Amino acid sequence: TDSQCYTELDRMDSKQVIFPVLYLNQLPGAMDKMGWTVGAKMLRKWFSNPAWNMSPVERSGVAANGKAIEYTELPKERVNDSIITMQWALNYPQVQDAFDYLAENWNSIAGRKTLRGRLFQAGWRPGFSSFSFGDRKAKAVVQDMKYQVNTKIFGKYLDTLNDFYAAVFKASLKVAVIGSARYDAEMKKDLFYVEELGFYIRDTFDFNAKKYEDTFVGLGVWSKEKMLSKEETANYWTALTSAVSETKNSSSWETFLKNYGGFVEVKNADFRRWSEKHGKGGDFYVFSDMLWTDTNTRPFVVEIPTE
């Protein structure tokens, strides 16, 4: 096989304790068995991509020239907008909470300043009698470059380990707008009349965690069948520590192997090494589909800042 594998061993006098082998490309199958089908699709895409390691700057959406990345000009394998859906994501509380917050607070000072910048980018100038803005048919990747006005970051290490954690974990929920900018001669102000709000997720699928995060958190403890829960992981480390500290006590290793013999800790660094070795395994940008809502319960008209 061409798969990177993991083995661990510890000598006990003349004996050798060997941990069963786990291949990295067996993890999507383990996810499927756990019902983590979306996470499995994301990981299989990474394995199928040509090798590419996304830099921290690129991860933030900035190109090497310092300008915003034009996602539509990237190689197709580096952008995916077909796996993650908003309908699926809203089943998870961290996304629903971000959605509720952004729906009510999208028109913050920062949001309105971003709207002004987007309008200028589209050709608007203060004093226009009417200027249409937005495109309902555009996918999230285009919304992000042209019509997005605010964002809410979600996801933390304390979140429940589930399909969403495996597929997305930390990401940004973003909102785009459709409407028109009009100058009110009586008020002497430029106003924006909002017609619809469009929500979507923007993420990156990569294995570029900081060294200290990878050391102390990593990507969990896995076997060919499953990932250990947080409680099971704590028990795993307790049992392993006990076995290591009693190297001359074969029974402690036997107990450990009986309960956890098929499990191995997986790190971000393991995926990077796999990619370097095989020339496959490429990071990619992630966009969900669009979820559009009307503005009946939200401010319909917002003032466009003067600067």
Short mmCIF file of the C-alpha atoms (twelve columns), coordinates in Angstrom:
data_MODEL
# 
_entry.id   MODEL 
# 
loop_
_atom_site.group_PDB 
_atom_site.id 
_atom_site.type_symbol 
_atom_site.label_atom_id 
_atom_site.label_alt_id 
_atom_site.label_comp_id 
_atom_site.label_asym_id 
_atom_site.label_seq_id 
_atom_site.Cartn_x 
_atom_site.Cartn_y 
_atom_site.Cartn_z 
_atom_site.pdbx_PDB_model_num 
ATOM 1   C CA . THR A 1   0.000   0.000  0.000   1 
ATOM 2   C CA . ASP A 2   1.125   3.610  -0.441  1 
ATOM 3   C CA . SER A 3   -0.546  4.759  2.760   1 
ATOM 4   C CA . GLN A 4   1.363   6.308  5.624   1 
ATOM 5   C CA . CYS A 5   0.982   4.185  8.734   1 
ATOM 6   C CA . TYR A 6   1.599   4.582  12.436  1 
ATOM 7   C CA . THR A 7   3.209   2.115  14.799  1 
ATOM 8   C CA . GLU A 8   4.325   2.589  18.356  1 
ATOM 9   C CA . LEU A 9   6.402   0.243  20.480  1 
ATOM 10  C CA . ASP A 10  7.950   0.032  23.919  1 
ATOM 11  C CA . ARG A 11  10.552  -2.463 25.120  1 
ATOM 12  C CA . MET A 12  9.964   -4.474 28.270  1 
ATOM 13  C CA . ASP A 13  13.234  -6.342 28.915  1 
ATOM 14  C CA . SER A 14  13.400  -8.754 25.987  1 
ATOM 15  C CA . LYS A 15  9.745   -8.233 24.979  1 
ATOM 16  C CA . GLN A 16  8.380   -5.754 22.490  1 
ATOM 17  C CA . VAL A 17  4.899   -4.251 22.682  1 
ATOM 18  C CA . ILE A 18  3.611   -3.462 19.188  1 
ATOM 19  C CA . PHE A 19  0.568   -1.313 18.552  1 
ATOM 20  C CA . PRO A 20  -1.602  -2.358 15.590  1 
ATOM 21  C CA . VAL A 21  -1.118  -0.342 12.408  1 
ATOM 22  C CA . LEU A 22  -3.583  2.362  11.405  1 
ATOM 23  C CA . TYR A 23  -3.400  3.856  7.920   1 
ATOM 24  C CA . LEU A 24  -4.406  7.471  7.439   1 
ATOM 25  C CA . ASN A 25  -6.646  6.735  4.484   1 
ATOM 26  C CA . GLN A 26  -8.667  4.354  6.658   1 
ATOM 27  C CA . LEU A 27  -10.077 7.294  8.611   1 
ATOM 28  C CA . PRO A 28  -12.860 8.177  6.113   1 
ATOM 29  C CA . GLY A 29  -14.105 4.595  6.434   1 
ATOM 30  C CA . ALA A 30  -14.130 4.924  10.217  1 
ATOM 31  C CA . MET A 31  -16.135 8.139  9.848   1 
ATOM 32  C CA . ASP A 32  -18.675 6.375  7.645   1 
ATOM 33  C CA . LYS A 33  -19.112 3.681  10.282  1 
ATOM 34  C CA . MET A 34  -19.788 6.380  12.874  1 
ATOM 35  C CA . GLY A 35  -22.332 8.088  10.621  1 
ATOM 36  C CA . TRP A 36  -20.018 11.032 9.981   1 
ATOM 37  C CA . THR A 37  -20.696 10.969 6.268   1 
ATOM 38  C CA . VAL A 38  -20.016 14.661 5.574   1 
ATOM 39  C CA . GLY A 39  -16.687 14.570 7.389   1 
ATOM 40  C CA . ALA A 40  -15.770 11.463 5.392   1 
ATOM 41  C CA . LYS A 41  -16.530 13.254 2.100   1 
ATOM 42  C CA . MET A 42  -14.363 16.190 3.091   1 
ATOM 43  C CA . LEU A 43  -11.438 13.967 4.038   1 
ATOM 44  C CA . ARG A 44  -11.712 11.867 0.876   1 
ATOM 45  C CA . LYS A 45  -11.579 15.064 -1.176  1 
ATOM 46  C CA . TRP A 46  -8.390  16.084 0.638   1 
ATOM 47  C CA . PHE A 47  -6.793  12.709 -0.089  1 
ATOM 48  C CA . SER A 48  -7.759  12.921 -3.785  1 
ATOM 49  C CA . ASN A 49  -6.385  16.450 -4.294  1 
ATOM 50  C CA . PRO A 50  -2.879  17.135 -5.597  1 
ATOM 51  C CA . ALA A 51  -0.546  18.027 -2.721  1 
ATOM 52  C CA . TRP A 52  -0.901  21.638 -1.597  1 
ATOM 53  C CA . ASN A 53  -0.189  23.115 1.817   1 
ATOM 54  C CA . MET A 54  -2.214  26.282 2.434   1 
ATOM 55  C CA . SER A 55  -0.211  29.024 4.154   1 
ATOM 56  C CA . PRO A 56  -1.616  30.995 7.126   1 
ATOM 57  C CA . VAL A 57  -1.981  34.073 4.891   1 
ATOM 58  C CA . GLU A 58  -3.821  32.123 2.200   1 
ATOM 59  C CA . ARG A 59  -5.982  30.571 4.896   1 
ATOM 60  C CA . SER A 60  -7.208  34.061 5.809   1 
ATOM 61  C CA . GLY A 61  -8.202  34.742 2.198   1 
ATOM 62  C CA . VAL A 62  -5.261  36.929 1.195   1 
ATOM 63  C CA . ALA A 63  -3.110  36.132 -1.827  1 
ATOM 64  C CA . ALA A 64  0.676   36.424 -2.016  1 
ATOM 65  C CA . ASN A 65  0.330   39.883 -3.616  1 
ATOM 66  C CA . GLY A 66  -1.581  41.130 -0.563  1 
ATOM 67  C CA . LYS A 67  -4.927  41.323 -2.341  1 
ATOM 68  C CA . ALA A 68  -8.064  39.312 -1.597  1 
ATOM 69  C CA . ILE A 69  -8.011  35.876 -3.192  1 
ATOM 70  C CA . GLU A 70  -10.060 35.532 -6.360  1 
ATOM 71  C CA . TYR A 71  -11.515 32.110 -5.598  1 
ATOM 72  C CA . THR A 72  -13.003 31.713 -9.058  1 
ATOM 73  C CA . GLU A 73  -9.500  31.902 -10.580 1 
ATOM 74  C CA . LEU A 74  -8.021  29.129 -8.423  1 
ATOM 75  C CA . PRO A 75  -7.601  25.539 -9.659  1 
ATOM 76  C CA . LYS A 76  -10.956 23.781 -9.232  1 
ATOM 77  C CA . GLU A 77  -9.622  21.287 -6.708  1 
ATOM 78  C CA . ARG A 78  -8.762  24.107 -4.300  1 
ATOM 79  C CA . VAL A 79  -12.359 25.248 -3.822  1 
ATOM 80  C CA . ASN A 80  -15.382 23.153 -2.865  1 
ATOM 81  C CA . ASP A 81  -18.936 24.436 -2.529  1 
ATOM 82  C CA . SER A 82  -20.875 21.202 -2.980  1 
ATOM 83  C CA . ILE A 83  -20.356 19.229 0.247   1 
ATOM 84  C CA . ILE A 84  -21.444 21.565 3.056   1 
ATOM 85  C CA . THR A 85  -25.060 22.751 3.057   1 
ATOM 86  C CA . MET A 86  -26.689 25.299 5.330   1 
ATOM 87  C CA . GLN A 87  -29.642 22.999 5.957   1 
ATOM 88  C CA . TRP A 88  -27.263 20.386 7.381   1 
ATOM 89  C CA . ALA A 89  -25.103 22.884 9.283   1 
ATOM 90  C CA . LEU A 90  -28.045 24.517 11.074  1 
ATOM 91  C CA . ASN A 91  -28.701 21.219 12.855  1 
ATOM 92  C CA . TYR A 92  -25.722 22.076 15.052  1 
ATOM 93  C CA . PRO A 93  -26.155 24.628 17.888  1 
ATOM 94  C CA . GLN A 94  -22.944 26.558 17.258  1 
ATOM 95  C CA . VAL A 95  -24.119 27.354 13.728  1 
ATOM 96  C CA . GLN A 96  -27.676 28.159 14.797  1 
ATOM 97  C CA . ASP A 97  -26.351 30.511 17.483  1 
ATOM 98  C CA . ALA A 98  -24.093 32.250 14.959  1 
ATOM 99  C CA . PHE A 99  -27.012 32.520 12.522  1 
ATOM 100 C CA . ASP A 100 -29.337 34.046 15.132  1 
ATOM 101 C CA . TYR A 101 -26.695 36.558 16.159  1 
ATOM 102 C CA . LEU A 102 -25.761 37.570 12.629  1 
ATOM 103 C CA . ALA A 103 -29.395 37.829 11.533  1 
ATOM 104 C CA . GLU A 104 -30.016 40.460 14.189  1 
ATOM 105 C CA . ASN A 105 -26.662 42.249 14.170  1 
ATOM 106 C CA . TRP A 106 -25.456 42.128 10.565  1 
ATOM 107 C CA . ASN A 107 -25.994 45.903 10.209  1 
ATOM 108 C CA . SER A 108 -23.477 46.828 12.903  1 
ATOM 109 C CA . ILE A 109 -21.135 49.785 12.361  1 
ATOM 110 C CA . ALA A 110 -18.558 47.433 10.888  1 
ATOM 111 C CA . GLY A 111 -21.202 45.775 8.721   1 
ATOM 112 C CA . ARG A 112 -22.423 49.077 7.292   1 
ATOM 113 C CA . LYS A 113 -18.844 50.205 6.596   1 
ATOM 114 C CA . THR A 114 -18.242 46.954 4.736   1 
ATOM 115 C CA . LEU A 115 -21.474 47.515 2.796   1 
ATOM 116 C CA . ARG A 116 -20.234 50.961 1.780   1 
ATOM 117 C CA . GLY A 117 -16.958 49.468 0.556   1 
ATOM 118 C CA . ARG A 118 -18.766 46.762 -1.402  1 
ATOM 119 C CA . LEU A 119 -21.022 49.385 -3.003  1 
ATOM 120 C CA . PHE A 120 -18.006 51.421 -4.108  1 
ATOM 121 C CA . GLN A 121 -16.425 48.240 -5.465  1 
ATOM 122 C CA . ALA A 122 -19.591 47.661 -7.528  1 
ATOM 123 C CA . GLY A 123 -19.584 51.192 -8.994  1 
ATOM 124 C CA . TRP A 124 -21.858 53.090 -6.611  1 
ATOM 125 C CA . ARG A 125 -21.112 56.655 -5.565  1 
ATOM 126 C CA . PRO A 126 -22.789 58.815 -2.887  1 
ATOM 127 C CA . GLY A 127 -25.761 60.730 -4.213  1 
ATOM 128 C CA . PHE A 128 -26.971 58.131 -6.724  1 
ATOM 129 C CA . SER A 129 -30.754 58.261 -6.975  1 
ATOM 130 C CA . SER A 130 -30.915 54.449 -7.162  1 
ATOM 131 C CA . PHE A 131 -28.294 51.724 -7.388  1 
ATOM 132 C CA . SER A 132 -29.166 48.016 -7.416  1 
ATOM 133 C CA . PHE A 133 -26.846 45.710 -5.497  1 
ATOM 134 C CA . GLY A 134 -26.580 41.942 -5.031  1 
ATOM 135 C CA . ASP A 135 -27.201 38.781 -6.999  1 
ATOM 136 C CA . ARG A 136 -29.431 36.005 -5.683  1 
ATOM 137 C CA . LYS A 137 -28.243 33.559 -8.315  1 
ATOM 138 C CA . ALA A 138 -24.563 33.908 -7.437  1 
ATOM 139 C CA . LYS A 139 -22.966 31.103 -5.436  1 
ATOM 140 C CA . ALA A 140 -21.326 31.709 -2.079  1 
ATOM 141 C CA . VAL A 141 -17.849 31.940 -3.599  1 
ATOM 142 C CA . VAL A 142 -18.972 34.977 -5.616  1 
ATOM 143 C CA . GLN A 143 -21.016 36.437 -2.760  1 
ATOM 144 C CA . ASP A 144 -17.860 36.346 -0.655  1 
ATOM 145 C CA . MET A 145 -15.934 38.415 -3.167  1 
ATOM 146 C CA . LYS A 146 -18.662 40.928 -4.031  1 
ATOM 147 C CA . TYR A 147 -21.666 41.107 -1.708  1 
ATOM 148 C CA . GLN A 148 -20.673 39.835 1.738   1 
ATOM 149 C CA . VAL A 149 -21.008 42.476 4.488   1 
ATOM 150 C CA . ASN A 150 -20.536 40.797 7.871   1 
ATOM 151 C CA . THR A 151 -19.312 37.623 9.534   1 
ATOM 152 C CA . LYS A 152 -19.517 35.628 12.759  1 
ATOM 153 C CA . ILE A 153 -16.816 33.121 13.703  1 
ATOM 154 C CA . PHE A 154 -17.913 29.945 15.492  1 
ATOM 155 C CA . GLY A 155 -16.417 26.694 16.759  1 
ATOM 156 C CA . LYS A 156 -14.239 25.806 19.753  1 
ATOM 157 C CA . TYR A 157 -12.418 22.811 21.153  1 
ATOM 158 C CA . LEU A 158 -15.137 22.264 23.764  1 
ATOM 159 C CA . ASP A 159 -17.712 21.525 21.042  1 
ATOM 160 C CA . THR A 160 -19.155 18.020 20.846  1 
ATOM 161 C CA . LEU A 161 -17.189 15.548 18.730  1 
ATOM 162 C CA . ASN A 162 -19.520 14.751 15.826  1 
ATOM 163 C CA . ASP A 163 -19.827 14.914 12.052  1 
ATOM 164 C CA . PHE A 164 -19.798 18.719 12.064  1 
ATOM 165 C CA . TYR A 165 -16.654 18.805 14.210  1 
ATOM 166 C CA . ALA A 166 -14.935 16.477 11.743  1 
ATOM 167 C CA . ALA A 167 -16.100 18.332 8.622   1 
ATOM 168 C CA . VAL A 168 -15.956 21.979 9.684   1 
ATOM 169 C CA . PHE A 169 -15.047 22.615 13.349  1 
ATOM 170 C CA . LYS A 170 -14.054 26.308 13.346  1 
ATOM 171 C CA . ALA A 171 -15.353 28.478 10.507  1 
ATOM 172 C CA . SER A 172 -17.119 31.722 9.623   1 
ATOM 173 C CA . LEU A 173 -20.810 32.246 9.008   1 
ATOM 174 C CA . LYS A 174 -21.160 35.142 6.585   1 
ATOM 175 C CA . VAL A 175 -24.028 37.266 5.319   1 
ATOM 176 C CA . ALA A 176 -24.520 38.906 1.928   1 
ATOM 177 C CA . VAL A 177 -27.222 41.402 1.008   1 
ATOM 178 C CA . ILE A 178 -29.513 42.198 -1.895  1 
ATOM 179 C CA . GLY A 179 -31.124 45.605 -2.182  1 
ATOM 180 C CA . SER A 180 -30.685 49.100 -3.528  1 
ATOM 181 C CA . ALA A 181 -28.865 52.246 -2.467  1 
ATOM 182 C CA . ARG A 182 -30.884 55.449 -2.798  1 
ATOM 183 C CA . TYR A 183 -30.153 59.048 -1.973  1 
ATOM 184 C CA . ASP A 184 -32.812 60.687 0.220   1 
ATOM 185 C CA . ALA A 185 -32.776 64.385 -0.725  1 
ATOM 186 C CA . GLU A 186 -34.965 65.348 2.207   1 
ATOM 187 C CA . MET A 187 -32.753 63.623 4.768   1 
ATOM 188 C CA . LYS A 188 -29.621 64.361 2.740   1 
ATOM 189 C CA . LYS A 189 -28.425 60.827 3.360   1 
ATOM 190 C CA . ASP A 190 -27.612 57.732 1.348   1 
ATOM 191 C CA . LEU A 191 -29.788 54.832 2.462   1 
ATOM 192 C CA . PHE A 192 -29.719 51.149 1.628   1 
ATOM 193 C CA . TYR A 193 -33.032 49.332 1.219   1 
ATOM 194 C CA . VAL A 194 -32.517 45.688 2.088   1 
ATOM 195 C CA . GLU A 195 -34.552 43.083 0.250   1 
ATOM 196 C CA . GLU A 196 -32.894 39.794 1.228   1 
ATOM 197 C CA . LEU A 197 -30.105 38.447 3.388   1 
ATOM 198 C CA . GLY A 198 -28.065 35.465 2.243   1 
ATOM 199 C CA . PHE A 199 -26.158 33.305 4.742   1 
ATOM 200 C CA . TYR A 200 -23.338 30.884 4.022   1 
ATOM 201 C CA . ILE A 201 -20.331 29.205 5.638   1 
ATOM 202 C CA . ARG A 202 -16.766 29.906 4.587   1 
ATOM 203 C CA . ASP A 203 -14.046 27.577 5.861   1 
ATOM 204 C CA . THR A 204 -10.733 25.962 4.949   1 
ATOM 205 C CA . PHE A 205 -10.013 22.234 5.086   1 
ATOM 206 C CA . ASP A 206 -6.377  21.923 6.010   1 
ATOM 207 C CA . PHE A 207 -3.991  20.396 8.525   1 
ATOM 208 C CA . ASN A 208 -2.062  23.500 9.503   1 
ATOM 209 C CA . ALA A 209 -2.784  23.776 13.210  1 
ATOM 210 C CA . LYS A 210 -0.170  25.579 15.270  1 
ATOM 211 C CA . LYS A 211 2.444   23.317 16.845  1 
ATOM 212 C CA . TYR A 212 1.211   23.765 20.414  1 
ATOM 213 C CA . GLU A 213 -2.392  23.046 19.346  1 
ATOM 214 C CA . ASP A 214 -1.305  19.907 17.544  1 
ATOM 215 C CA . THR A 215 0.768   18.778 20.523  1 
ATOM 216 C CA . PHE A 216 -1.895  19.231 23.163  1 
ATOM 217 C CA . VAL A 217 -5.098  18.692 21.154  1 
ATOM 218 C CA . GLY A 218 -4.341  17.034 17.821  1 
ATOM 219 C CA . LEU A 219 -7.023  15.244 15.839  1 
ATOM 220 C CA . GLY A 220 -8.124  12.643 18.339  1 
ATOM 221 C CA . VAL A 221 -7.494  8.957  18.962  1 
ATOM 222 C CA . TRP A 222 -8.669  6.700  16.144  1 
ATOM 223 C CA . SER A 223 -9.019  3.086  15.108  1 
ATOM 224 C CA . LYS A 224 -10.262 1.563  11.870  1 
ATOM 225 C CA . GLU A 225 -13.753 1.618  13.356  1 
ATOM 226 C CA . LYS A 226 -14.183 4.892  15.242  1 
ATOM 227 C CA . MET A 227 -12.813 7.921  17.035  1 
ATOM 228 C CA . LEU A 228 -12.773 7.886  20.813  1 
ATOM 229 C CA . SER A 229 -15.092 10.323 22.578  1 
ATOM 230 C CA . LYS A 230 -13.570 12.935 24.877  1 
ATOM 231 C CA . GLU A 231 -14.287 10.784 27.934  1 
ATOM 232 C CA . GLU A 232 -12.875 7.685  26.236  1 
ATOM 233 C CA . THR A 233 -9.807  9.654  25.169  1 
ATOM 234 C CA . ALA A 234 -9.135  10.690 28.769  1 
ATOM 235 C CA . ASN A 235 -9.371  7.043  29.824  1 
ATOM 236 C CA . TYR A 236 -7.072  6.058  26.950  1 
ATOM 237 C CA . TRP A 237 -4.335  8.431  28.118  1 
ATOM 238 C CA . THR A 238 -4.718  7.347  31.735  1 
ATOM 239 C CA . ALA A 239 -4.341  3.707  30.736  1 
ATOM 240 C CA . LEU A 240 -1.399  4.432  28.410  1 
ATOM 241 C CA . THR A 241 0.410   6.501  31.041  1 
ATOM 242 C CA . SER A 242 -0.034  3.695  33.548  1 
ATOM 243 C CA . ALA A 243 1.310   1.096  31.115  1 
ATOM 244 C CA . VAL A 244 4.323   3.218  30.160  1 
ATOM 245 C CA . SER A 245 5.214   3.907  33.800  1 
ATOM 246 C CA . GLU A 246 5.156   0.185  34.574  1 
ATOM 247 C CA . THR A 247 7.250   -1.153 31.716  1 
ATOM 248 C CA . LYS A 248 8.219   -4.280 33.625  1 
ATOM 249 C CA . ASN A 249 4.592   -5.103 34.376  1 
ATOM 250 C CA . SER A 250 3.351   -6.945 31.309  1 
ATOM 251 C CA . SER A 251 -0.179  -7.136 32.711  1 
ATOM 252 C CA . SER A 252 -0.594  -3.353 32.483  1 
ATOM 253 C CA . TRP A 253 0.273   -3.473 28.773  1 
ATOM 254 C CA . GLU A 254 -1.995  -6.450 28.264  1 
ATOM 255 C CA . THR A 255 -4.859  -4.530 29.849  1 
ATOM 256 C CA . PHE A 256 -4.145  -1.497 27.710  1 
ATOM 257 C CA . LEU A 257 -3.935  -3.498 24.495  1 
ATOM 258 C CA . LYS A 258 -7.131  -5.353 25.356  1 
ATOM 259 C CA . ASN A 259 -9.059  -2.084 25.686  1 
ATOM 260 C CA . TYR A 260 -7.227  0.220  23.283  1 
ATOM 261 C CA . GLY A 261 -4.970  -1.935 21.139  1 
ATOM 262 C CA . GLY A 262 -6.528  -0.771 17.891  1 
ATOM 263 C CA . PHE A 263 -6.326  2.938  18.689  1 
ATOM 264 C CA . VAL A 264 -3.651  5.458  17.707  1 
ATOM 265 C CA . GLU A 265 -3.340  9.202  18.278  1 
ATOM 266 C CA . VAL A 266 -3.539  11.216 15.035  1 
ATOM 267 C CA . LYS A 267 -1.953  14.636 14.507  1 
ATOM 268 C CA . ASN A 268 -2.117  17.356 11.854  1 
ATOM 269 C CA . ALA A 269 1.588   16.783 11.263  1 
ATOM 270 C CA . ASP A 270 0.845   13.195 10.205  1 
ATOM 271 C CA . PHE A 271 -1.251  14.443 7.283   1 
ATOM 272 C CA . ARG A 272 1.414   16.895 6.218   1 
ATOM 273 C CA . ARG A 273 4.032   14.123 6.206   1 
ATOM 274 C CA . TRP A 274 1.676   11.892 4.217   1 
ATOM 275 C CA . SER A 275 1.195   14.645 1.649   1 
ATOM 276 C CA . GLU A 276 4.934   15.256 1.301   1 
ATOM 277 C CA . LYS A 277 5.583   11.550 0.813   1 
ATOM 278 C CA . HIS A 278 2.857   10.782 -1.718  1 
ATOM 279 C CA . GLY A 279 2.360   14.040 -3.611  1 
ATOM 280 C CA . LYS A 280 -1.368  13.879 -2.803  1 
ATOM 281 C CA . GLY A 281 -3.442  15.442 -0.061  1 
ATOM 282 C CA . GLY A 282 -4.312  19.031 -0.872  1 
ATOM 283 C CA . ASP A 283 -5.893  21.716 1.323   1 
ATOM 284 C CA . PHE A 284 -8.933  23.510 -0.053  1 
ATOM 285 C CA . TYR A 285 -11.333 26.386 0.570   1 
ATOM 286 C CA . VAL A 286 -14.850 25.469 1.626   1 
ATOM 287 C CA . PHE A 287 -18.096 27.284 0.878   1 
ATOM 288 C CA . SER A 288 -21.589 26.118 1.680   1 
ATOM 289 C CA . ASP A 289 -24.646 26.778 -0.427  1 
ATOM 290 C CA . MET A 290 -26.715 29.939 0.177   1 
ATOM 291 C CA . LEU A 291 -29.609 30.307 2.610   1 
ATOM 292 C CA . TRP A 292 -31.750 33.323 1.738   1 
ATOM 293 C CA . THR A 293 -34.170 35.008 4.132   1 
ATOM 294 C CA . ASP A 294 -36.510 37.978 3.781   1 
ATOM 295 C CA . THR A 295 -36.153 41.069 5.976   1 
ATOM 296 C CA . ASN A 296 -39.629 41.324 7.496   1 
ATOM 297 C CA . THR A 297 -38.341 41.042 11.072  1 
ATOM 298 C CA . ARG A 298 -35.075 42.940 10.550  1 
ATOM 299 C CA . PRO A 299 -34.161 46.574 9.754   1 
ATOM 300 C CA . PHE A 300 -35.306 47.160 6.221   1 
ATOM 301 C CA . VAL A 301 -33.492 50.432 5.667   1 
ATOM 302 C CA . VAL A 302 -29.988 51.201 6.880   1 
ATOM 303 C CA . GLU A 303 -27.985 54.378 6.590   1 
ATOM 304 C CA . ILE A 304 -24.832 54.112 4.516   1 
ATOM 305 C CA . PRO A 305 -21.899 55.616 6.462   1 
ATOM 306 C CA . THR A 306 -20.249 58.707 5.012   1 
ATOM 307 C CA . GLU A 307 -16.793 57.144 5.434   1 
# 
